[in-house]
């Protein structure tokens, strides 16, 4: 997934879920891993990292 798409997904997920967005992305990543979708899992990990950046430091 392109970096712009990752950032777009991260912003949308954060807008929809607030502080729970990172956990939501992690859950989607695990589901993809369990289903054998390694590439999609990597995309969700990138989204999770982007959400962490949006939230900023010391936000749990």
C-alpha positions in Angstrom: 0.0 0.0 0.0 1.3 3.4 -0.8 2.3 5.8 2.0 -0.5 8.2 1.1 -3.1 5.5 1.3 -1.6 4.3 4.7 -1.9 7.9 6.0 -5.4 8.2 4.7 -6.6 4.9 6.3 -4.9 5.9 9.6 -6.6 9.3 9.7 -10.0 7.8 8.9 -9.6 5.1 11.4 -8.5 7.5 14.1 -11.3 9.9 13.3 -13.8 7.0 13.6 -12.4 5.2 16.6 -10.2 7.8 18.5 -7.8 6.3 20.9 -9.1 2.8 20.1 -8.0 3.1 16.5 -4.5 1.6 17.0 -6.0 -1.5 18.7 -8.5 -1.8 15.8 -5.7 -1.8 13.3 -3.7 -4.3 15.3 -6.8 -6.6 15.5 -7.2 -6.4 11.7 -3.5 -7.1 11.3 -3.8 -10.3 13.4 -6.9 -11.4 11.5 -5.0 -11.1 8.3 -2.0 -13.0 9.7 -4.3 -15.8 10.9 -5.9 -15.9 7.4 -2.5 -16.2 5.8 -2.7 -12.7 4.2 0.8 -11.6 4.9 0.8 -8.6 2.6 -2.5 -7.3 3.9 -1.2 -7.8 7.5 1.9 -5.7 6.6 -0.5 -2.9 5.4 -2.4 -2.9 8.6 0.9 -2.8 10.6 1.8 0.3 8.6 -1.6 1.8 9.4 -1.1 1.0 13.1 2.3 2.7 13.1 0.8 5.8 11.3 -2.0 6.0 14.0 0.7 5.8 16.7 2.3 8.9 15.0 -1.0 10.7 14.8 -1.7 10.1 18.5 1.8 11.4 19.5 4.1 10.3 22.3 2.9 9.2 25.7 -0.6 8.4 24.6 -0.7 4.9 25.9 
